[in-house]
Amino acid sequence: MSLFGMLLDWLRSKTGVLAALFFLGLAGLVVANVFIRPHHVEFVYDAYPGFWSLFGLVGGLAMVIIMKKIVQPMISRGDDYYERNR
């Protein structure tokens, strides 16, 4: 097995730890945003700490909901689609 394969196996065995570290890092960036303020505000909402984090979260959730409720029914096919068209 190659070194890259061993690395991937090791990472697969540590997914819970890596996910926890990832989310801790994201939370740390949001907390740092409270203390590190921009010198020049380019947009109105730049002055509010954590706005872009919240904006990204809401935007991502909106995309998931739109894809699941609106787009998926338009592009999905029935379970017997491939068996019907033989």
C-alpha positions in Angstrom: 0.0 0.0 0.0 1.3 3.4 -0.9 2.0 6.2 1.6 -1.0 8.1 0.3 -3.3 5.1 0.8 -2.1 4.7 4.4 -2.7 8.4 5.0 -6.3 8.1 3.7 -6.9 5.0 5.9 -5.6 6.9 8.9 -7.8 9.9 8.1 -10.9 7.7 7.7 -10.3 6.1 11.1 -10.2 9.6 12.7 -13.2 11.3 11.1 -14.9 12.1 14.4 -11.8 13.8 15.8 -11.2 15.7 12.5 -14.8 16.9 12.4 -14.6 18.1 16.0 -11.3 20.0 15.2 -12.9 21.5 12.1 -15.9 22.8 13.9 -13.8 24.1 16.8 -11.7 26.0 14.3 -14.8 27.5 12.7 -16.2 28.5 16.2 -12.8 30.0 17.0 -12.9 32.2 13.8 -16.4 33.4 14.7 -15.2 34.3 18.3 -12.1 36.0 16.8 -14.4 38.1 14.6 -15.9 39.6 17.8 -12.5 40.9 18.9 -10.8 41.7 15.5 -12.8 44.5 13.9 -12.3 45.9 10.4 -10.7 49.4 10.2 -12.9 50.5 7.2 -16.3 49.1 6.9 -17.2 48.5 3.2 -20.7 47.2 3.7 -23.2 48.3 6.3 -23.3 44.9 7.9 -19.5 44.5 8.2 -19.7 46.4 11.5 -21.7 43.5 13.1 -19.5 40.7 14.5 -20.2 37.3 13.0 -22.5 38.7 10.3 -20.8 36.9 7.4 -20.7 33.6 9.4 -24.5 33.9 9.9 -25.0 35.0 6.3 -23.1 31.9 5.0 -25.0 29.6 7.3 -28.4 31.0 6.2 -27.4 31.0 2.5 -26.1 27.4 2.7 -29.3 26.2 4.4 -31.4 28.1 1.9 -29.6 26.4 -1.0 -30.1 23.0 0.6 -33.8 23.6 1.1 -34.3 25.0 -2.4 -32.5 22.0 -3.9 -34.4 19.5 -1.8 -37.9 20.9 -2.1 -37.9 22.5 -5.6 -35.1 21.1 -7.8 -35.0 17.5 -6.8 -38.7 16.8 -7.7 -38.1 18.3 -11.1 -35.0 16.2 -12.0 -35.8 12.9 -10.1 -37.1 9.8 -11.8 -39.3 7.0 -10.6 -37.8 3.8 -9.2 -38.8 1.8 -12.2 -37.6 4.3 -14.8 -34.8 2.3 -16.3 -36.8 -1.0 -16.3 -39.7 0.6 -18.1 -37.6 1.9 -21.0 -35.9 -1.3 -22.1 
